[in-house]
């Protein structure tokens, strides 16, 4: 039995919705269990609001400045970004990047351990992309899926491979850009 493209998309959309529904149920159950444990012990009552709110940790917890010193406070990280953008703004040299130079031609390939570390911080419960893929599909995937992803990532970094035409976009005119505020 061969499905048409629209039937496959509809089936994939239905499967994604079912996965999202089950994921929400699991997350709500875990949230309820955490709150019940807090109430039962009558300790940490202030954490209930954070659990309900779904508090998140900051995305950038540390950063190296241009002297190689690790900065961890929000103010110092903002200062590192300010220095970076100031240096970019003051540079008079027009830099042209070529494929493979972003991490250098001798960049080591990504490893499965690195991918798993990144997947640990991938947030659940987010919207799907235009293909219908949600983060849970990747995060809860199998080793074969992750190996395919590693092959793709390493191919992208390969200096001998050309990027797809769909990735090549012209730069927007400066009048169409807005400044970045920190």
C-alpha positions in Angstrom: 0.0 0.0 0.0 1.5 3.2 -1.2 0.4 6.5 0.4 0.4 9.8 -1.5 2.5 12.7 -0.3 -0.5 14.5 1.3 -1.6 11.3 3.0 1.9 10.8 4.4 2.0 14.4 5.7 -1.4 14.0 7.3 -0.4 10.7 8.9 2.9 12.2 10.2 0.9 15.2 11.5 -1.5 12.9 13.3 1.4 10.9 14.8 3.1 14.1 15.9 -0.1 15.4 17.6 -0.4 12.0 19.4 3.2 12.2 20.6 2.7 15.8 21.8 -0.5 14.8 23.6 1.3 11.9 25.4 4.2 14.1 26.2 1.9 16.7 27.8 0.3 14.0 29.9 3.7 12.7 31.1 4.9 16.2 31.9 1.7 17.1 33.7 1.9 13.9 35.7 5.6 14.6 36.7 4.6 18.1 37.7 1.7 16.9 39.8 4.0 14.3 41.5 6.6 17.0 42.3 4.0 19.3 43.8 2.4 16.4 45.8 5.8 15.5 47.2 6.4 19.1 48.3 3.0 19.3 49.9 3.4 16.0 51.6 6.8 17.0 53.1 5.5 20.6 53.7 8.9 21.8 52.7 9.8 24.0 49.7 6.4 25.4 49.2 7.9 28.4 47.4 9.0 26.0 44.6 5.4 25.2 43.7 5.0 28.5 41.8 8.3 27.9 39.9 7.1 24.4 39.0 3.7 25.7 37.7 5.4 28.5 35.9 8.0 26.2 34.3 10.9 28.3 35.3 13.9 28.0 33.1 17.6 28.4 33.7 19.5 31.1 31.7 20.6 30.1 28.3 24.2 31.4 28.6 25.7 30.6 32.0 29.3 31.4 31.2 31.4 32.9 28.4 35.1 33.5 27.7 36.1 37.1 27.1 38.6 38.2 24.5 41.4 37.6 27.0 40.3 34.0 27.6 38.9 34.7 31.1 35.7 32.9 32.0 32.8 35.3 32.8 29.8 34.0 34.7 27.7 37.0 35.9 25.0 38.4 33.7 26.7 41.8 33.6 30.1 40.5 32.6 28.5 38.3 29.9 26.7 41.3 28.5 30.0 43.1 28.6 31.6 40.4 26.5 28.8 40.7 24.0 29.2 44.5 24.0 32.9 44.2 23.3 32.3 41.7 20.5 29.8 43.8 18.8 31.9 46.9 19.3 34.9 45.1 17.7 32.7 43.9 14.8 31.3 47.4 14.3 34.7 49.0 14.4 36.3 46.5 12.0 36.9 48.0 8.6 37.8 44.8 7.0 35.1 43.0 4.9 35.5 39.4 5.9 34.3 36.8 3.4 33.7 33.3 4.9 33.9 30.2 2.8 32.4 26.9 3.7 34.7 25.0 6.0 36.4 28.0 7.5 33.8 28.6 10.2 35.4 26.1 12.6 38.6 25.7 10.5 39.4 23.0 8.0 40.9 20.9 10.7 37.8 20.8 12.9 37.3 17.5 14.5 34.0 15.7 13.7 31.2 15.8 16.2 30.9 12.8 18.4 27.9 10.8 19.7 28.8 11.9 23.3 28.6 15.6 22.2 25.3 15.1 20.5 23.8 13.3 23.6 25.1 16.2 25.8 23.2 18.7 23.6 20.1 16.6 23.5 20.0 16.6 27.3 19.2 20.3 27.3 16.8 20.2 24.4 13.5 21.5 25.8 10.3 19.4 25.6 6.9 20.7 24.8 7.9 23.1 22.0 6.1 23.6 18.7 7.0 21.4 15.8 8.9 22.6 12.7 7.4 22.8 9.2 8.1 19.1 8.7 6.1 18.2 11.9 9.2 17.2 13.9 9.1 17.9 17.6 12.0 17.9 20.0 10.8 14.8 21.7 11.2 12.8 18.5 14.9 13.7 18.4 15.5 13.6 22.1 13.9 10.2 22.6 15.2 8.8 19.3 17.4 5.8 18.9 21.2 5.4 18.2 20.5 4.9 14.5 18.8 8.3 14.3 21.6 10.0 16.2 24.2 8.4 13.9 22.4 9.8 10.9 22.3 13.2 12.5 26.0 13.0 13.2 26.7 12.1 9.6 24.7 15.2 8.5 26.4 17.5 10.9 29.8 16.3 10.0 29.0 16.6 6.3 28.0 20.2 6.8 31.4 20.9 8.4 33.3 19.0 5.7 35.4 21.5 3.7 35.0 19.3 0.6 31.2 19.5 0.6 29.3 22.4 -0.9 26.3 23.7 1.0 22.9 23.2 -0.7 21.6 26.0 -2.9 18.7 26.5 -0.5 21.1 27.6 2.2 22.6 30.4 0.1 20.7 33.6 0.7 21.7 37.1 -0.2 22.4 39.6 2.5 19.5 41.9 3.4 20.1 45.5 2.7 21.3 47.5 5.7 18.1 49.5 5.8 16.2 46.3 6.4 18.3 45.4 9.5 17.6 46.5 13.1 20.2 47.0 15.8 20.8 44.5 18.6 20.2 45.8 22.1 21.8 44.1 25.1 
